[in-house]
Amino acid sequence: MNFSIKNKSKSLNLLRSKKKGMSLIEIMLVMVIVAAIIAGVFKTYQVLNERKDRQNTETLLNLAQQGIEFFKNDVGRYPVSLNELVTPPADQNEMRKWGGPYVSADSDGLVKDSWNNEIIYDKDKKEIYSYGKNGPGSETGWIFAKK
């Protein structure tokens, strides 16, 4: 086992030359890590966006609930529909008392939530709510105005 210095330096050079660049496994590992980071950021963005939409709808519902109470104080009765919070009444006596609009609406005169669903007003229960993200027909995700 007698190695010369020349042979040792050749074998060291071979080892060093093999270390240049990245292997396919290292590149794939980096790609997996980057993909996981991107997926995490995207999921966080979705969660924050859904939370923002829900909070905006809750705020709108509470403002509409206040608008209903203001309408009652001004006109002397509860509105039959949310449209009365936006459109002045036809009755001249009520028109003089009307202090609206009490809530903002879209171009069609409808009060809509963050998902573009119409806000629901149950005049008998004096309750106002949204179907939430899942929309009409869904039994989950409903959002109610605070009383």
MIDRENRO-196794 format. One record per residue (C-alpha): residue in one letter; x, y, z. Coordinates in nm, 4 decimals. Layout:
N
pavex | X | Y | Z
A | X | Y | Z
...
END
This chain:
147
pavex | X | Y | Z
M | 0.0000 | 0.0000 | 0.0000
N | 0.2463 | 0.2476 | -0.1106
F | 0.0737 | 0.5486 | -0.2664
S | 0.2648 | 0.8219 | -0.4224
I | 0.1818 | 1.1877 | -0.3729
K | 0.1007 | 1.2111 | -0.7403
N | -0.1663 | 0.9394 | -0.7138
K | -0.3180 | 1.1014 | -0.4063
S | -0.3502 | 1.4401 | -0.5734
K | -0.5198 | 1.2802 | -0.8791
S | -0.7762 | 1.1046 | -0.6595
L | -0.8418 | 1.4299 | -0.4667
N | -0.8966 | 1.6157 | -0.7939
L | -1.1449 | 1.3494 | -0.9045
L | -1.3372 | 1.3881 | -0.5787
R | -1.3428 | 1.7659 | -0.6096
S | -1.4595 | 1.7589 | -0.9707
K | -1.7589 | 1.5416 | -0.8778
K | -1.8843 | 1.7984 | -0.6227
K | -1.9531 | 2.0720 | -0.8802
G | -2.3258 | 2.1469 | -0.9407
M | -2.6376 | 1.9979 | -0.7845
S | -2.7670 | 1.6469 | -0.8184
L | -3.1136 | 1.5719 | -0.9509
I | -3.2298 | 1.4764 | -0.6013
E | -3.1119 | 1.8087 | -0.4586
I | -3.2908 | 2.0011 | -0.7337
M | -3.6130 | 1.8037 | -0.6747
L | -3.5870 | 1.8637 | -0.2997
V | -3.5535 | 2.2386 | -0.3559
M | -3.8551 | 2.2318 | -0.5911
V | -4.0659 | 2.0461 | -0.3328
I | -3.9735 | 2.2988 | -0.0629
V | -4.0573 | 2.5932 | -0.2922
A | -4.3902 | 2.4322 | -0.3903
A | -4.4783 | 2.3781 | -0.0225
I | -4.4030 | 2.7431 | 0.0570
I | -4.6146 | 2.8636 | -0.2373
A | -4.9035 | 2.6346 | -0.1343
G | -4.8851 | 2.7665 | 0.2231
V | -4.8904 | 3.1281 | 0.1102
F | -5.1843 | 3.0604 | -0.1239
K | -5.3841 | 2.8846 | 0.1494
T | -5.3143 | 3.1692 | 0.3933
Y | -5.4333 | 3.4197 | 0.1310
Q | -5.7565 | 3.2218 | 0.0817
V | -5.8250 | 3.2034 | 0.4554
L | -5.7610 | 3.5767 | 0.5016
N | -5.9799 | 3.6622 | 0.2014
E | -6.2676 | 3.4482 | 0.3337
R | -6.2332 | 3.6101 | 0.6771
K | -6.2420 | 3.9571 | 0.5163
D | -6.5577 | 3.8715 | 0.3183
R | -6.7280 | 3.7374 | 0.6316
Q | -6.6345 | 4.0465 | 0.8358
N | -6.7552 | 4.2788 | 0.5584
T | -7.0874 | 4.0928 | 0.5447
E | -7.1240 | 4.1054 | 0.9247
T | -7.0639 | 4.4804 | 0.9133
L | -7.3200 | 4.5249 | 0.6342
L | -7.5768 | 4.3194 | 0.8265
N | -7.5253 | 4.5257 | 1.1403
L | -7.5563 | 4.8493 | 0.9413
A | -7.8759 | 4.7216 | 0.7777
Q | -8.0092 | 4.6235 | 1.1217
Q | -7.9428 | 4.9794 | 1.2405
G | -8.1038 | 5.1117 | 0.9220
I | -8.4181 | 4.9127 | 1.0031
E | -8.4330 | 5.0709 | 1.3479
F | -8.3725 | 5.4200 | 1.2050
F | -8.6470 | 5.3603 | 0.9477
K | -8.8872 | 5.2585 | 1.2253
N | -8.7978 | 5.5653 | 1.4327
D | -8.8415 | 5.7961 | 1.1326
V | -9.1466 | 5.6474 | 0.9595
G | -9.3190 | 5.4853 | 1.2594
R | -9.3257 | 5.1270 | 1.1314
Y | -9.0843 | 4.8517 | 1.0369
P | -9.0005 | 4.8207 | 0.6670
V | -9.1732 | 4.5471 | 0.4707
S | -8.8550 | 4.4783 | 0.2720
L | -8.4957 | 4.5994 | 0.2611
N | -8.5852 | 4.7893 | -0.0552
E | -8.7683 | 5.0427 | 0.1649
L | -8.4339 | 5.1265 | 0.3269
V | -8.3015 | 5.2336 | -0.0133
T | -8.6040 | 5.3672 | -0.2043
P | -8.8192 | 5.6510 | -0.0670
P | -9.1786 | 5.5523 | 0.0146
A | -9.4597 | 5.6424 | -0.2262
D | -9.6828 | 5.7708 | 0.0545
Q | -9.6262 | 6.1493 | 0.0878
N | -9.6733 | 6.1453 | 0.4667
E | -9.4062 | 5.8734 | 0.5045
M | -9.1868 | 6.0460 | 0.2459
R | -9.1648 | 6.3579 | 0.4641
K | -9.0502 | 6.1479 | 0.7599
W | -8.8162 | 5.9220 | 0.5609
G | -8.4504 | 6.0012 | 0.6311
G | -8.2915 | 5.7465 | 0.3987
P | -8.1304 | 5.5893 | 0.2263
Y | -8.0440 | 5.3914 | 0.5379
V | -7.8130 | 5.1402 | 0.3713
S | -7.6231 | 5.1238 | 0.0422
A | -7.7415 | 4.8986 | -0.2371
D | -7.6258 | 4.7849 | -0.5785
S | -7.7478 | 4.9346 | -0.9062
D | -8.0645 | 4.7196 | -0.8923
G | -8.1557 | 4.8553 | -0.5485
L | -8.0720 | 4.5249 | -0.3785
V | -7.8689 | 4.4930 | -0.0604
K | -7.6101 | 4.2210 | -0.1242
D | -7.3414 | 4.0483 | 0.0789
S | -6.9731 | 4.0021 | -0.0079
W | -7.0549 | 3.7005 | -0.2273
N | -7.3140 | 3.8968 | -0.4275
N | -7.6086 | 3.7156 | -0.2654
E | -7.9125 | 3.9169 | -0.1664
I | -7.9424 | 3.9904 | 0.2062
I | -8.2491 | 3.8250 | 0.3623
Y | -8.4866 | 4.0208 | 0.5861
D | -8.7505 | 3.8322 | 0.7854
K | -8.9932 | 4.1120 | 0.8731
D | -9.1930 | 3.8935 | 1.1134
K | -8.8909 | 3.8029 | 1.3263
K | -8.7181 | 4.1375 | 1.2582
E | -8.4148 | 3.9305 | 1.1608
I | -8.1596 | 4.0007 | 0.8914
Y | -7.9051 | 3.7508 | 0.7611
S | -7.6892 | 3.6300 | 0.4756
Y | -7.6610 | 3.2778 | 0.3382
G | -7.2846 | 3.3254 | 0.3493
K | -7.0255 | 3.1969 | 0.1079
N | -7.2261 | 2.8859 | 0.0135
G | -7.5233 | 3.0913 | -0.1053
P | -7.8975 | 3.0215 | -0.1105
G | -7.9994 | 2.6630 | -0.0462
S | -7.7126 | 2.5997 | 0.1896
E | -7.7803 | 2.5136 | 0.5522
T | -7.4287 | 2.6060 | 0.6658
G | -7.2352 | 2.9295 | 0.6815
W | -7.5273 | 3.1616 | 0.7481
I | -7.4351 | 3.4977 | 0.9006
F | -7.6792 | 3.6879 | 1.1213
A | -7.6859 | 4.0517 | 1.2301
K | -7.6167 | 4.1041 | 1.5977
K | -7.9218 | 4.2064 | 1.7983
END
